[in-house]
Amino acid sequence: MAIPEEERAWEEQRLGPVVRRRDQVQRGTTDQRLLDTAEGDTDWVHTDPWRVMRIQSEFVEGFGALAELPSAISVFGSARTPVGSPEYETGVALGRALVEAGFAVITGGGPGVMEAANRGAREAKGVSVGLGIELPFEQGMNPHVDIGVNFRYFFVRKTMFVKYAQGFVVLPGGMGTLDELFEALTLVQTRKVTRFPIVLFGTQYWSGLVDWLRDTVVAQGKASEHDLLLFHVTDDVEEAVALVSKETGK
C-alpha cells in the first residue's frame, strides 16, 4: 500500500546542512520555532547553536583588536607571584627587554608575572597586551595593559596567544602556565606552527619537568629525543630575548 504523501514527507527532513530521519524528524520549521517562542522563554540563549555565535564573535573581536600588532612574544607565568619578589622583577626586566628588542608583549592580563611583564613593556613605551579570561574567581585586567581583550572561552584565547605571537617565554607557573606550554610544544612538534621559539625561564624550576620528559617520556618511546630540542631553558633575560630574536629572524 502506498504511503500517504503527508506521512512520506516526514521520513526525511533537511534543516540547512543537517539531515534528520525517522524518529529524529522535528515537527514544524526553524522559522516557526523562532517566531512562536513564548514570551519570557529565554532557554534558547543557552543552546549550543547560540554558543557558536558567541564563539564566533570572540574570534572576530580578538582578530580585530590584534591584527595590527607588531611582532610580539607571549609571556606566561604564575598569577600568584608577589609584587617585588625576584620572580616579579625578572618579569618586569623581561617585558622591558622584549620591547627594546622590537617586540610587543602579550600576557594573560592578570596579576603576578603577567602584570610584571606588562609593566616592563609599558615602562619601556612598548605595546602591552592582555588577553583575559572569564573565571569564577575574577582577577581583572592589570593596570599596565594598553590593549586588553577578555574571553569567555579558553580555546579562543589560546588561538590568540599563538596567532599573534612569534614565540613564548614561560616563567615559573602553575596549571594554566603548563597548559599553554604544552599547547605550544604540541603545535610545534606537529608542525602546525613553524619558527616558534619556546623559552623556559628558570632552570631550577623547570629542571624536574625536563628530567621527566627525558628520563621517562622519551626513554619509554612516548616522544623522540628530537622533541627535547623544541624548547630552551635559561636563567638570563638577555639570553631569553636573544633566543626568541634569533629564531624569529629579528
Protein Blocks (a to p, Z undefined) as FASTA:
>chain_A
ZZdfklmmmmpccehjbccehjlpcgdjfklmmmmpcghiaklmmgfklmmmmmmmmmmm
mmmmmmmpccdddddddfklcghiaklmmmmmmmmmmmmnopacddehiahjllmmmmmm
mmnopacdddddddfbdgbjafkbfbdcddfblklmmmmmmmmpcbdcdddddfklmmmm
mmmmmmmmnomaghiacddehjklmmmmmmmmmmmmmmnopacfklmmmpccdfbfklmm
mmmmmmnoZZ
